[in-house]
Amino acid sequence: MTLVTRQFHIEDRARGRIVATGEIDASDHVIWDETETSVKEELSDLAEQIQQDIAAGYNGGQLRPPLEWFEL
């Protein structure tokens, strides 16, 4: 059985840069690849919001302004 993962990133829209990257595993868990210091303390909350969005059928969305996540 092949495990499917989906890549995503979090963008800080105000700064116009990627602040975190990761994967969503077959169980819809978030696995962080790279993160900037600016979001390190929020990773648990950000992962929870991404998992809620996935459960609702979204492949991206608004986190806390100005952060947005997008599945690649």
mmJSON file of the N, C-alpha and C atoms, coordinates in Angstrom:
{"data_MODEL":{"atom_site":{
"group_PDB":["ATOM","ATOM","ATOM","ATOM","ATOM","ATOM","ATOM","ATOM","ATOM","ATOM","ATOM","ATOM","ATOM","ATOM","ATOM","ATOM","ATOM","ATOM","ATOM","ATOM","ATOM","ATOM","ATOM","ATOM","ATOM","ATOM","ATOM","ATOM","ATOM","ATOM","ATOM","ATOM","ATOM","ATOM","ATOM","ATOM","ATOM","ATOM","ATOM","ATOM","ATOM","ATOM","ATOM","ATOM","ATOM","ATOM","ATOM","ATOM","ATOM","ATOM","ATOM","ATOM","ATOM","ATOM","ATOM","ATOM","ATOM","ATOM","ATOM","ATOM","ATOM","ATOM","ATOM","ATOM","ATOM","ATOM","ATOM","ATOM","ATOM","ATOM","ATOM","ATOM","ATOM","ATOM","ATOM","ATOM","ATOM","ATOM","ATOM","ATOM","ATOM","ATOM","ATOM","ATOM","ATOM","ATOM","ATOM","ATOM","ATOM","ATOM","ATOM","ATOM","ATOM","ATOM","ATOM","ATOM","ATOM","ATOM","ATOM","ATOM","ATOM","ATOM","ATOM","ATOM","ATOM","ATOM","ATOM","ATOM","ATOM","ATOM","ATOM","ATOM","ATOM","ATOM","ATOM","ATOM","ATOM","ATOM","ATOM","ATOM","ATOM","ATOM","ATOM","ATOM","ATOM","ATOM","ATOM","ATOM","ATOM","ATOM","ATOM","ATOM","ATOM","ATOM","ATOM","ATOM","ATOM","ATOM","ATOM","ATOM","ATOM","ATOM","ATOM","ATOM","ATOM","ATOM","ATOM","ATOM","ATOM","ATOM","ATOM","ATOM","ATOM","ATOM","ATOM","ATOM","ATOM","ATOM","ATOM","ATOM","ATOM","ATOM","ATOM","ATOM","ATOM","ATOM","ATOM","ATOM","ATOM","ATOM","ATOM","ATOM","ATOM","ATOM","ATOM","ATOM","ATOM","ATOM","ATOM","ATOM","ATOM","ATOM","ATOM","ATOM","ATOM","ATOM","ATOM","ATOM","ATOM","ATOM","ATOM","ATOM","ATOM","ATOM","ATOM","ATOM","ATOM","ATOM","ATOM","ATOM","ATOM","ATOM","ATOM","ATOM","ATOM","ATOM","ATOM","ATOM","ATOM","ATOM","ATOM","ATOM","ATOM","ATOM","ATOM","ATOM"],
"id":[1,2,3,4,5,6,7,8,9,10,11,12,13,14,15,16,17,18,19,20,21,22,23,24,25,26,27,28,29,30,31,32,33,34,35,36,37,38,39,40,41,42,43,44,45,46,47,48,49,50,51,52,53,54,55,56,57,58,59,60,61,62,63,64,65,66,67,68,69,70,71,72,73,74,75,76,77,78,79,80,81,82,83,84,85,86,87,88,89,90,91,92,93,94,95,96,97,98,99,100,101,102,103,104,105,106,107,108,109,110,111,112,113,114,115,116,117,118,119,120,121,122,123,124,125,126,127,128,129,130,131,132,133,134,135,136,137,138,139,140,141,142,143,144,145,146,147,148,149,150,151,152,153,154,155,156,157,158,159,160,161,162,163,164,165,166,167,168,169,170,171,172,173,174,175,176,177,178,179,180,181,182,183,184,185,186,187,188,189,190,191,192,193,194,195,196,197,198,199,200,201,202,203,204,205,206,207,208,209,210,211,212,213,214,215,216],
"type_symbol":["N","C","C","N","C","C","N","C","C","N","C","C","N","C","C","N","C","C","N","C","C","N","C","C","N","C","C","N","C","C","N","C","C","N","C","C","N","C","C","N","C","C","N","C","C","N","C","C","N","C","C","N","C","C","N","C","C","N","C","C","N","C","C","N","C","C","N","C","C","N","C","C","N","C","C","N","C","C","N","C","C","N","C","C","N","C","C","N","C","C","N","C","C","N","C","C","N","C","C","N","C","C","N","C","C","N","C","C","N","C","C","N","C","C","N","C","C","N","C","C","N","C","C","N","C","C","N","C","C","N","C","C","N","C","C","N","C","C","N","C","C","N","C","C","N","C","C","N","C","C","N","C","C","N","C","C","N","C","C","N","C","C","N","C","C","N","C","C","N","C","C","N","C","C","N","C","C","N","C","C","N","C","C","N","C","C","N","C","C","N","C","C","N","C","C","N","C","C","N","C","C","N","C","C","N","C","C","N","C","C","N","C","C","N","C","C"],
"label_atom_id":["N","CA","C","N","CA","C","N","CA","C","N","CA","C","N","CA","C","N","CA","C","N","CA","C","N","CA","C","N","CA","C","N","CA","C","N","CA","C","N","CA","C","N","CA","C","N","CA","C","N","CA","C","N","CA","C","N","CA","C","N","CA","C","N","CA","C","N","CA","C","N","CA","C","N","CA","C","N","CA","C","N","CA","C","N","CA","C","N","CA","C","N","CA","C","N","CA","C","N","CA","C","N","CA","C","N","CA","C","N","CA","C","N","CA","C","N","CA","C","N","CA","C","N","CA","C","N","CA","C","N","CA","C","N","CA","C","N","CA","C","N","CA","C","N","CA","C","N","CA","C","N","CA","C","N","CA","C","N","CA","C","N","CA","C","N","CA","C","N","CA","C","N","CA","C","N","CA","C","N","CA","C","N","CA","C","N","CA","C","N","CA","C","N","CA","C","N","CA","C","N","CA","C","N","CA","C","N","CA","C","N","CA","C","N","CA","C","N","CA","C","N","CA","C","N","CA","C","N","CA","C","N","CA","C","N","CA","C","N","CA","C","N","CA","C","N","CA","C","N","CA","C"],
"label_alt_id":[null,null,null,null,null,null,null,null,null,null,null,null,null,null,null,null,null,null,null,null,null,null,null,null,null,null,null,null,null,null,null,null,null,null,null,null,null,null,null,null,null,null,null,null,null,null,null,null,null,null,null,null,null,null,null,null,null,null,null,null,null,null,null,null,null,null,null,null,null,null,null,null,null,null,null,null,null,null,null,null,null,null,null,null,null,null,null,null,null,null,null,null,null,null,null,null,null,null,null,null,null,null,null,null,null,null,null,null,null,null,null,null,null,null,null,null,null,null,null,null,null,null,null,null,null,null,null,null,null,null,null,null,null,null,null,null,null,null,null,null,null,null,null,null,null,null,null,null,null,null,null,null,null,null,null,null,null,null,null,null,null,null,null,null,null,null,null,null,null,null,null,null,null,null,null,null,null,null,null,null,null,null,null,null,null,null,null,null,null,null,null,null,null,null,null,null,null,null,null,null,null,null,null,null,null,null,null,null,null,null,null,null,null,null,null,null],
"label_comp_id":["MET","MET","MET","THR","THR","THR","LEU","LEU","LEU","VAL","VAL","VAL","THR","THR","THR","ARG","ARG","ARG","GLN","GLN","GLN","PHE","PHE","PHE","HIS","HIS","HIS","ILE","ILE","ILE","GLU","GLU","GLU","ASP","ASP","ASP","ARG","ARG","ARG","ALA","ALA","ALA","ARG","ARG","ARG","GLY","GLY","GLY","ARG","ARG","ARG","ILE","ILE","ILE","VAL","VAL","VAL","ALA","ALA","ALA","THR","THR","THR","GLY","GLY","GLY","GLU","GLU","GLU","ILE","ILE","ILE","ASP","ASP","ASP","ALA","ALA","ALA","SER","SER","SER","ASP","ASP","ASP","HIS","HIS","HIS","VAL","VAL","VAL","ILE","ILE","ILE","TRP","TRP","TRP","ASP","ASP","ASP","GLU","GLU","GLU","THR","THR","THR","GLU","GLU","GLU","THR","THR","THR","SER","SER","SER","VAL","VAL","VAL","LYS","LYS","LYS","GLU","GLU","GLU","GLU","GLU","GLU","LEU","LEU","LEU","SER","SER","SER","ASP","ASP","ASP","LEU","LEU","LEU","ALA","ALA","ALA","GLU","GLU","GLU","GLN","GLN","GLN","ILE","ILE","ILE","GLN","GLN","GLN","GLN","GLN","GLN","ASP","ASP","ASP","ILE","ILE","ILE","ALA","ALA","ALA","ALA","ALA","ALA","GLY","GLY","GLY","TYR","TYR","TYR","ASN","ASN","ASN","GLY","GLY","GLY","GLY","GLY","GLY","GLN","GLN","GLN","LEU","LEU","LEU","ARG","ARG","ARG","PRO","PRO","PRO","PRO","PRO","PRO","LEU","LEU","LEU","GLU","GLU","GLU","TRP","TRP","TRP","PHE","PHE","PHE","GLU","GLU","GLU","LEU","LEU","LEU"],
"label_asym_id":["A","A","A","A","A","A","A","A","A","A","A","A","A","A","A","A","A","A","A","A","A","A","A","A","A","A","A","A","A","A","A","A","A","A","A","A","A","A","A","A","A","A","A","A","A","A","A","A","A","A","A","A","A","A","A","A","A","A","A","A","A","A","A","A","A","A","A","A","A","A","A","A","A","A","A","A","A","A","A","A","A","A","A","A","A","A","A","A","A","A","A","A","A","A","A","A","A","A","A","A","A","A","A","A","A","A","A","A","A","A","A","A","A","A","A","A","A","A","A","A","A","A","A","A","A","A","A","A","A","A","A","A","A","A","A","A","A","A","A","A","A","A","A","A","A","A","A","A","A","A","A","A","A","A","A","A","A","A","A","A","A","A","A","A","A","A","A","A","A","A","A","A","A","A","A","A","A","A","A","A","A","A","A","A","A","A","A","A","A","A","A","A","A","A","A","A","A","A","A","A","A","A","A","A","A","A","A","A","A","A","A","A","A","A","A","A"],
"label_entity_id":["1","1","1","1","1","1","1","1","1","1","1","1","1","1","1","1","1","1","1","1","1","1","1","1","1","1","1","1","1","1","1","1","1","1","1","1","1","1","1","1","1","1","1","1","1","1","1","1","1","1","1","1","1","1","1","1","1","1","1","1","1","1","1","1","1","1","1","1","1","1","1","1","1","1","1","1","1","1","1","1","1","1","1","1","1","1","1","1","1","1","1","1","1","1","1","1","1","1","1","1","1","1","1","1","1","1","1","1","1","1","1","1","1","1","1","1","1","1","1","1","1","1","1","1","1","1","1","1","1","1","1","1","1","1","1","1","1","1","1","1","1","1","1","1","1","1","1","1","1","1","1","1","1","1","1","1","1","1","1","1","1","1","1","1","1","1","1","1","1","1","1","1","1","1","1","1","1","1","1","1","1","1","1","1","1","1","1","1","1","1","1","1","1","1","1","1","1","1","1","1","1","1","1","1","1","1","1","1","1","1","1","1","1","1","1","1"],
"label_seq_id":[1,1,1,2,2,2,3,3,3,4,4,4,5,5,5,6,6,6,7,7,7,8,8,8,9,9,9,10,10,10,11,11,11,12,12,12,13,13,13,14,14,14,15,15,15,16,16,16,17,17,17,18,18,18,19,19,19,20,20,20,21,21,21,22,22,22,23,23,23,24,24,24,25,25,25,26,26,26,27,27,27,28,28,28,29,29,29,30,30,30,31,31,31,32,32,32,33,33,33,34,34,34,35,35,35,36,36,36,37,37,37,38,38,38,39,39,39,40,40,40,41,41,41,42,42,42,43,43,43,44,44,44,45,45,45,46,46,46,47,47,47,48,48,48,49,49,49,50,50,50,51,51,51,52,52,52,53,53,53,54,54,54,55,55,55,56,56,56,57,57,57,58,58,58,59,59,59,60,60,60,61,61,61,62,62,62,63,63,63,64,64,64,65,65,65,66,66,66,67,67,67,68,68,68,69,69,69,70,70,70,71,71,71,72,72,72],
"pdbx_PDB_ins_code":[null,null,null,null,null,null,null,null,null,null,null,null,null,null,null,null,null,null,null,null,null,null,null,null,null,null,null,null,null,null,null,null,null,null,null,null,null,null,null,null,null,null,null,null,null,null,null,null,null,null,null,null,null,null,null,null,null,null,null,null,null,null,null,null,null,null,null,null,null,null,null,null,null,null,null,null,null,null,null,null,null,null,null,null,null,null,null,null,null,null,null,null,null,null,null,null,null,null,null,null,null,null,null,null,null,null,null,null,null,null,null,null,null,null,null,null,null,null,null,null,null,null,null,null,null,null,null,null,null,null,null,null,null,null,null,null,null,null,null,null,null,null,null,null,null,null,null,null,null,null,null,null,null,null,null,null,null,null,null,null,null,null,null,null,null,null,null,null,null,null,null,null,null,null,null,null,null,null,null,null,null,null,null,null,null,null,null,null,null,null,null,null,null,null,null,null,null,null,null,null,null,null,null,null,null,null,null,null,null,null,null,null,null,null,null,null],
"Cartn_x":[0.835,0.0,0.888,0.61,1.372,0.737,1.542,1.046,1.1,0.014,-0.073,0.118,1.007,1.154,0.935,0.439,0.202,1.029,1.713,2.549,1.698,2.122,1.443,2.465,2.061,2.878,1.981,2.571,1.892,2.602,1.817,2.373,1.94,2.881,2.585,2.281,1.002,0.586,1.087,1.247,1.725,3.179,3.977,5.397,5.661,4.672,4.839,5.874,5.911,6.899,6.334,6.932,6.569,7.21,6.401,6.928,6.953,6.303,6.33,5.958,6.538,6.186,6.005,5.246,5.04,4.264,3.839,3.072,1.846,0.823,-0.38,-0.368,-0.308,-0.193,-1.554,-1.56,-2.785,-3.866,-3.476,-4.44,-4.796,-4.406,-4.646,-3.914,-2.791,-1.95,-0.934,-0.604,0.36,1.762,2.691,4.094,4.879,5.555,6.28,7.619,7.969,9.285,10.199,9.783,10.572,9.651,10.135,9.35,10.269,9.737,10.463,10.219,11.105,10.981,9.673,9.193,7.989,6.739,6.731,5.548,5.818,7.044,7.4,6.525,6.169,5.373,3.911,3.495,2.095,1.852,2.858,2.731,1.577,1.382,0.292,-1.064,-1.258,-2.522,-2.723,-1.651,-1.754,-2.096,-1.459,-1.748,-3.2,-3.709,-5.102,-6.058,-5.783,-6.649,-6.593,-5.397,-5.256,-6.038,-5.946,-6.679,-8.186,-8.669,-10.099,-10.522,-9.695,-10.004,-10.068,-9.122,-9.113,-10.379,-10.762,-11.976,-13.214,-13.185,-14.308,-14.235,-13.175,-13.059,-12.269,-11.561,-10.777,-9.349,-8.713,-7.302,-6.468,-6.959,-6.266,-7.207,-6.653,-7.535,-6.803,-7.594,-7.086,-6.794,-5.618,-5.297,-5.513,-4.544,-4.707,-4.128,-4.788,-4.251,-2.846,-1.934,-2.025,-1.625,-1.72,-1.275,-2.375,-1.985,-2.868,-2.099,-2.822,-2.175,-2.747,-1.916,-2.298,-1.709,-2.546,-2.047,-1.437,-0.291,0.406,0.026],
"Cartn_y":[-1.174,0.0,1.249,2.166,3.395,4.48,5.107,6.219,7.489,8.208,9.437,10.622,11.511,12.763,13.904,15.005,16.192,17.33,18.041,19.164,20.41,21.268,22.546,23.576,24.826,25.873,26.915,27.667,28.785,30.046,30.979,32.238,33.388,34.254,35.514,36.509,36.798,37.647,39.082,39.557,40.928,41.082,40.052,40.103,39.468,38.746,38.103,37.002,36.218,35.139,33.899,32.769,31.49,31.425,31.122,31.049,29.624,28.687,27.288,26.388,25.191,24.175,22.857,21.975,20.679,19.74,18.644,17.618,17.273,16.832,16.302,14.812,13.973,12.536,11.913,10.617,9.912,9.981,10.233,10.367,11.825,12.711,14.157,14.813,14.235,14.859,15.764,16.861,17.818,17.442,17.373,17.093,18.295,18.995,20.209,19.854,20.524,20.369,21.514,22.731,23.913,24.985,25.714,26.814,27.975,29.175,30.359,30.576,31.285,31.607,32.327,33.128,33.937,33.109,31.83,30.989,29.767,29.57,28.358,28.131,29.192,29.035,28.713,28.849,28.637,27.329,26.5,25.333,24.426,24.189,23.32,23.905,25.198,25.849,25.889,26.163,26.207,24.825,23.782,22.418,22.061,22.454,22.164,22.839,24.09,24.803,24.169,23.776,23.119,21.809,21.024,19.761,19.996,21.051,21.379,21.765,22.534,22.925,21.7,20.776,19.555,18.748,18.611,17.865,18.498,19.811,20.516,20.473,19.86,19.701,20.782,21.621,22.699,22.245,22.87,22.602,23.868,24.774,26.01,26.907,27.967,28.896,29.871,30.758,31.786,31.169,31.443,31.074,32.342,32.775,34.092,35.114,36.241,37.238,37.66,37.763,37.664,36.293,35.233,33.906,33.153,32.53,31.656,30.39,29.277,28.028,27.557,26.835,26.343,24.964,24.047,22.734,22.894,22.269,22.397,21.297],
"Cartn_z":[0.0,0.0,0.0,-0.887,-0.99,-0.13,0.7,1.5,0.665,0.677,-0.099,0.837,0.456,1.188,0.214,0.744,-0.078,0.497,-0.371,0.036,0.256,1.179,1.378,1.836,1.757,2.357,3.0,3.912,4.557,4.101,3.621,3.133,4.034,4.343,5.023,3.914,3.702,2.586,2.734,3.96,4.167,3.729,3.993,3.618,2.265,1.73,0.433,0.438,1.509,1.573,2.258,1.933,2.529,3.917,4.944,6.309,6.857,6.157,6.595,5.423,5.417,4.431,5.165,4.541,5.16,4.268,4.878,4.185,5.013,4.323,4.954,4.64,5.67,5.42,5.111,4.885,4.5,5.574,6.814,7.913,8.185,7.273,7.377,8.539,8.95,9.968,9.281,9.924,9.39,9.86,8.915,9.2,8.69,9.575,9.201,8.583,7.468,6.843,7.268,6.967,7.303,7.859,8.85,9.417,9.765,9.639,10.076,11.565,12.19,13.608,13.905,12.964,13.188,13.471,13.087,13.307,14.189,14.628,15.386,16.614,17.326,18.542,18.252,17.0,16.619,15.885,15.712,14.839,15.226,16.496,16.931,16.533,16.779,16.417,14.908,14.17,12.71,12.155,12.685,12.241,12.513,13.669,14.012,13.029,12.688,11.743,10.355,9.915,8.613,8.61,9.683,9.764,9.739,10.383,10.342,8.929,8.246,6.868,5.958,6.122,5.31,5.569,6.837,7.189,6.562,6.37,5.747,4.221,3.678,2.237,1.524,2.254,1.642,1.37,0.379,0.108,0.271,1.106,1.431,2.186,2.761,3.445,4.335,4.905,5.815,7.173,7.694,9.066,9.881,10.622,11.25,10.272,10.093,9.158,9.596,8.685,7.229,6.688,7.503,7.071,6.335,5.214,4.449,4.119,4.028,3.64,2.312,1.548,0.227,0.014,-0.439,-0.845,-2.229,-2.451,-3.739,-4.694],
"occupancy":[1.0,1.0,1.0,1.0,1.0,1.0,1.0,1.0,1.0,1.0,1.0,1.0,1.0,1.0,1.0,1.0,1.0,1.0,1.0,1.0,1.0,1.0,1.0,1.0,1.0,1.0,1.0,1.0,1.0,1.0,1.0,1.0,1.0,1.0,1.0,1.0,1.0,1.0,1.0,1.0,1.0,1.0,1.0,1.0,1.0,1.0,1.0,1.0,1.0,1.0,1.0,1.0,1.0,1.0,1.0,1.0,1.0,1.0,1.0,1.0,1.0,1.0,1.0,1.0,1.0,1.0,1.0,1.0,1.0,1.0,1.0,1.0,1.0,1.0,1.0,1.0,1.0,1.0,1.0,1.0,1.0,1.0,1.0,1.0,1.0,1.0,1.0,1.0,1.0,1.0,1.0,1.0,1.0,1.0,1.0,1.0,1.0,1.0,1.0,1.0,1.0,1.0,1.0,1.0,1.0,1.0,1.0,1.0,1.0,1.0,1.0,1.0,1.0,1.0,1.0,1.0,1.0,1.0,1.0,1.0,1.0,1.0,1.0,1.0,1.0,1.0,1.0,1.0,1.0,1.0,1.0,1.0,1.0,1.0,1.0,1.0,1.0,1.0,1.0,1.0,1.0,1.0,1.0,1.0,1.0,1.0,1.0,1.0,1.0,1.0,1.0,1.0,1.0,1.0,1.0,1.0,1.0,1.0,1.0,1.0,1.0,1.0,1.0,1.0,1.0,1.0,1.0,1.0,1.0,1.0,1.0,1.0,1.0,1.0,1.0,1.0,1.0,1.0,1.0,1.0,1.0,1.0,1.0,1.0,1.0,1.0,1.0,1.0,1.0,1.0,1.0,1.0,1.0,1.0,1.0,1.0,1.0,1.0,1.0,1.0,1.0,1.0,1.0,1.0,1.0,1.0,1.0,1.0,1.0,1.0,1.0,1.0,1.0,1.0,1.0,1.0],
"B_iso_or_equiv":[0.0,0.0,0.0,0.0,0.0,0.0,0.0,0.0,0.0,0.0,0.0,0.0,0.0,0.0,0.0,0.0,0.0,0.0,0.0,0.0,0.0,0.0,0.0,0.0,0.0,0.0,0.0,0.0,0.0,0.0,0.0,0.0,0.0,0.0,0.0,0.0,0.0,0.0,0.0,0.0,0.0,0.0,0.0,0.0,0.0,0.0,0.0,0.0,0.0,0.0,0.0,0.0,0.0,0.0,0.0,0.0,0.0,0.0,0.0,0.0,0.0,0.0,0.0,0.0,0.0,0.0,0.0,0.0,0.0,0.0,0.0,0.0,0.0,0.0,0.0,0.0,0.0,0.0,0.0,0.0,0.0,0.0,0.0,0.0,0.0,0.0,0.0,0.0,0.0,0.0,0.0,0.0,0.0,0.0,0.0,0.0,0.0,0.0,0.0,0.0,0.0,0.0,0.0,0.0,0.0,0.0,0.0,0.0,0.0,0.0,0.0,0.0,0.0,0.0,0.0,0.0,0.0,0.0,0.0,0.0,0.0,0.0,0.0,0.0,0.0,0.0,0.0,0.0,0.0,0.0,0.0,0.0,0.0,0.0,0.0,0.0,0.0,0.0,0.0,0.0,0.0,0.0,0.0,0.0,0.0,0.0,0.0,0.0,0.0,0.0,0.0,0.0,0.0,0.0,0.0,0.0,0.0,0.0,0.0,0.0,0.0,0.0,0.0,0.0,0.0,0.0,0.0,0.0,0.0,0.0,0.0,0.0,0.0,0.0,0.0,0.0,0.0,0.0,0.0,0.0,0.0,0.0,0.0,0.0,0.0,0.0,0.0,0.0,0.0,0.0,0.0,0.0,0.0,0.0,0.0,0.0,0.0,0.0,0.0,0.0,0.0,0.0,0.0,0.0,0.0,0.0,0.0,0.0,0.0,0.0,0.0,0.0,0.0,0.0,0.0,0.0],
"pdbx_formal_charge":[null,null,null,null,null,null,null,null,null,null,null,null,null,null,null,null,null,null,null,null,null,null,null,null,null,null,null,null,null,null,null,null,null,null,null,null,null,null,null,null,null,null,null,null,null,null,null,null,null,null,null,null,null,null,null,null,null,null,null,null,null,null,null,null,null,null,null,null,null,null,null,null,null,null,null,null,null,null,null,null,null,null,null,null,null,null,null,null,null,null,null,null,null,null,null,null,null,null,null,null,null,null,null,null,null,null,null,null,null,null,null,null,null,null,null,null,null,null,null,null,null,null,null,null,null,null,null,null,null,null,null,null,null,null,null,null,null,null,null,null,null,null,null,null,null,null,null,null,null,null,null,null,null,null,null,null,null,null,null,null,null,null,null,null,null,null,null,null,null,null,null,null,null,null,null,null,null,null,null,null,null,null,null,null,null,null,null,null,null,null,null,null,null,null,null,null,null,null,null,null,null,null,null,null,null,null,null,null,null,null,null,null,null,null,null,null],
"auth_seq_id":[1,1,1,2,2,2,3,3,3,4,4,4,5,5,5,6,6,6,7,7,7,8,8,8,9,9,9,10,10,10,11,11,11,12,12,12,13,13,13,14,14,14,15,15,15,16,16,16,17,17,17,18,18,18,19,19,19,20,20,20,21,21,21,22,22,22,23,23,23,24,24,24,25,25,25,26,26,26,27,27,27,28,28,28,29,29,29,30,30,30,31,31,31,32,32,32,33,33,33,34,34,34,35,35,35,36,36,36,37,37,37,38,38,38,39,39,39,40,40,40,41,41,41,42,42,42,43,43,43,44,44,44,45,45,45,46,46,46,47,47,47,48,48,48,49,49,49,50,50,50,51,51,51,52,52,52,53,53,53,54,54,54,55,55,55,56,56,56,57,57,57,58,58,58,59,59,59,60,60,60,61,61,61,62,62,62,63,63,63,64,64,64,65,65,65,66,66,66,67,67,67,68,68,68,69,69,69,70,70,70,71,71,71,72,72,72],
"auth_comp_id":["MET","MET","MET","THR","THR","THR","LEU","LEU","LEU","VAL","VAL","VAL","THR","THR","THR","ARG","ARG","ARG","GLN","GLN","GLN","PHE","PHE","PHE","HIS","HIS","HIS","ILE","ILE","ILE","GLU","GLU","GLU","ASP","ASP","ASP","ARG","ARG","ARG","ALA","ALA","ALA","ARG","ARG","ARG","GLY","GLY","GLY","ARG","ARG","ARG","ILE","ILE","ILE","VAL","VAL","VAL","ALA","ALA","ALA","THR","THR","THR","GLY","GLY","GLY","GLU","GLU","GLU","ILE","ILE","ILE","ASP","ASP","ASP","ALA","ALA","ALA","SER","SER","SER","ASP","ASP","ASP","HIS","HIS","HIS","VAL","VAL","VAL","ILE","ILE","ILE","TRP","TRP","TRP","ASP","ASP","ASP","GLU","GLU","GLU","THR","THR","THR","GLU","GLU","GLU","THR","THR","THR","SER","SER","SER","VAL","VAL","VAL","LYS","LYS","LYS","GLU","GLU","GLU","GLU","GLU","GLU","LEU","LEU","LEU","SER","SER","SER","ASP","ASP","ASP","LEU","LEU","LEU","ALA","ALA","ALA","GLU","GLU","GLU","GLN","GLN","GLN","ILE","ILE","ILE","GLN","GLN","GLN","GLN","GLN","GLN","ASP","ASP","ASP","ILE","ILE","ILE","ALA","ALA","ALA","ALA","ALA","ALA","GLY","GLY","GLY","TYR","TYR","TYR","ASN","ASN","ASN","GLY","GLY","GLY","GLY","GLY","GLY","GLN","GLN","GLN","LEU","LEU","LEU","ARG","ARG","ARG","PRO","PRO","PRO","PRO","PRO","PRO","LEU","LEU","LEU","GLU","GLU","GLU","TRP","TRP","TRP","PHE","PHE","PHE","GLU","GLU","GLU","LEU","LEU","LEU"],
"auth_asym_id":["A","A","A","A","A","A","A","A","A","A","A","A","A","A","A","A","A","A","A","A","A","A","A","A","A","A","A","A","A","A","A","A","A","A","A","A","A","A","A","A","A","A","A","A","A","A","A","A","A","A","A","A","A","A","A","A","A","A","A","A","A","A","A","A","A","A","A","A","A","A","A","A","A","A","A","A","A","A","A","A","A","A","A","A","A","A","A","A","A","A","A","A","A","A","A","A","A","A","A","A","A","A","A","A","A","A","A","A","A","A","A","A","A","A","A","A","A","A","A","A","A","A","A","A","A","A","A","A","A","A","A","A","A","A","A","A","A","A","A","A","A","A","A","A","A","A","A","A","A","A","A","A","A","A","A","A","A","A","A","A","A","A","A","A","A","A","A","A","A","A","A","A","A","A","A","A","A","A","A","A","A","A","A","A","A","A","A","A","A","A","A","A","A","A","A","A","A","A","A","A","A","A","A","A","A","A","A","A","A","A","A","A","A","A","A","A"],
"auth_atom_id":["N","CA","C","N","CA","C","N","CA","C","N","CA","C","N","CA","C","N","CA","C","N","CA","C","N","CA","C","N","CA","C","N","CA","C","N","CA","C","N","CA","C","N","CA","C","N","CA","C","N","CA","C","N","CA","C","N","CA","C","N","CA","C","N","CA","C","N","CA","C","N","CA","C","N","CA","C","N","CA","C","N","CA","C","N","CA","C","N","CA","C","N","CA","C","N","CA","C","N","CA","C","N","CA","C","N","CA","C","N","CA","C","N","CA","C","N","CA","C","N","CA","C","N","CA","C","N","CA","C","N","CA","C","N","CA","C","N","CA","C","N","CA","C","N","CA","C","N","CA","C","N","CA","C","N","CA","C","N","CA","C","N","CA","C","N","CA","C","N","CA","C","N","CA","C","N","CA","C","N","CA","C","N","CA","C","N","CA","C","N","CA","C","N","CA","C","N","CA","C","N","CA","C","N","CA","C","N","CA","C","N","CA","C","N","CA","C","N","CA","C","N","CA","C","N","CA","C","N","CA","C","N","CA","C","N","CA","C","N","CA","C","N","CA","C","N","CA","C","N","CA","C"],
"pdbx_PDB_model_num":[1,1,1,1,1,1,1,1,1,1,1,1,1,1,1,1,1,1,1,1,1,1,1,1,1,1,1,1,1,1,1,1,1,1,1,1,1,1,1,1,1,1,1,1,1,1,1,1,1,1,1,1,1,1,1,1,1,1,1,1,1,1,1,1,1,1,1,1,1,1,1,1,1,1,1,1,1,1,1,1,1,1,1,1,1,1,1,1,1,1,1,1,1,1,1,1,1,1,1,1,1,1,1,1,1,1,1,1,1,1,1,1,1,1,1,1,1,1,1,1,1,1,1,1,1,1,1,1,1,1,1,1,1,1,1,1,1,1,1,1,1,1,1,1,1,1,1,1,1,1,1,1,1,1,1,1,1,1,1,1,1,1,1,1,1,1,1,1,1,1,1,1,1,1,1,1,1,1,1,1,1,1,1,1,1,1,1,1,1,1,1,1,1,1,1,1,1,1,1,1,1,1,1,1,1,1,1,1,1,1,1,1,1,1,1,1]
}}}
